[in-house]
């Protein structure tokens, strides 16, 4: 998670990162702030990343005052889990990786029982490229091509 502290005109960025490599420390988080790296308690994420108000000392007489926080999560990065990483509970069934017997496309349903896996994979690849180009380049590009 990348955090910005400051205003729209200026500020500083730092990150909170969960351990990904070491299985023994997979639930451990770290704060990366320039040259400093320290342990981070993920229970404080709401306080550190979600903005809002906080109370602090505002002058030399020690008066407390509420003010808006100057730190907010700027970018949240998620790691996609592979199917092998997913743990299923006892009341869930793991979905089969086999090809479906029917594919629904809009209002139509197509029987794929006599279709090869290679053909279905090719169609899925073509569809993926189409939507990727559509979202990357917009409708003008799609209409042009």
N, C-alpha and C positions, 0 to 999 in steps of 0.2 A: 504494500500500500504506500503510495507516494503522498506525502502531506505537504501542503503549502502553508507557511505562516507569513503573515504580512498583509499587504493590501494589493489592489489591482495594479498599482504603479510600481511596487517593489516588494521584495520578500525573500524567502529562503525555502528551499526544498530539502526534505529528508525522507527516509523510508523506514517502514516497519516490514520485516521480511521473516517469514516462517521457514524454519529449517526444512530442506527438501531431500538432502542426500543421506544424512546419518539417521538410520532407523532408530537408534537408541535415543535420539533427541528430536524425533519427528514433530513433537508438539511444542518445541522451543521457538521463541520469537526473538529477533534482534532489532535494535534501532541502529540504522546506519546514518550518521550525521557528519558529513564531511570526513575527516580523518578519525572520528570517534565511532567505535562500535561497542554497544553495550547490550546487556540483556533487556528484554522488554516483556512486560506482563500483558498478554492479550486481553485481560479483563478490563484494562483501561482504554481499550480502543474507542468506546463511545465517548469518553471524556476527552480523549486526545484528537479525535478525528471528525466529530459530528457537529462542530460549531456550538452555537448557543451562548448562554451567559455564564459568567463565573464571577466570583467575588474575590477581590484582591485589595491590597493597600494602595491608595492613590496619592498620598502626600506624605510629607515628613512628620505629620502628627499621628500617623498610623490609623487614619480613618479608613474604614472598609467601604468599598463601593462596588456595585455590580457594573460590569461592562461586557461587551460582546467579545467572544474569543477571536483571536486573529489567526487561528489554525484550523484547517479543514482538510479532509481527505480530498485529494485532487485526482488521483488515478487509483483505481482498485484493479489489481491483476489477478485473474483466476487461472488456475491450472486445470485443464480438462482431465478428468479421470478416465483411464482406460477401463474397459469392461472387466479386465482382470483385477483392477484395483477396487471394484465395487463389491461390497459385502451385502448379501441379501439376507433379510430376516427370514425366520421360519415360515411366515405366512406369505412370502413372495416367491414367485417362481422366476428363475433366471430365464430371460428371453433367449430363444434359440438363435444362433447365427445363421441358420439355414435360410434359403430364399423363401419369401412368402409365396403362398399358393395363389394369392390375388393381390394386385396392386390397384389402389384407388387413385384415379387421376381426375380431379374435378368431380363431375357427376357420374363419370363412367368408371366401371371396374373391369379390369382385364385379367383373364386367367393366364397364369404364368407357369402352370404345371408342366407344359411341354417346351418351355423356354430355357435356354442354357444359362448358367450362372455368368458366363462371360458376356453374353448379350445384356443381361440385366446390369452388370457392372459397367459396361460401356454406356448404356443409357443413363445410369446414375452419374457417370463422369461428365457426359455431355450436358446434362441438366445442371450439374454443379457449376460448370464453366459458364453456362448461359447466365445463371443468376449472379455469379461472381462478376461477370462483365457488366451486367445490368446495374448492379449496385455500385460498382466502381466508377463506371463511365456515364451513367444516366441514360435516360430514354433517347436523347439525341444520338448517342453512339449506336444504340440498338436499332433505331430507325434508319440510320445511315447504312449500317452493315446489312 
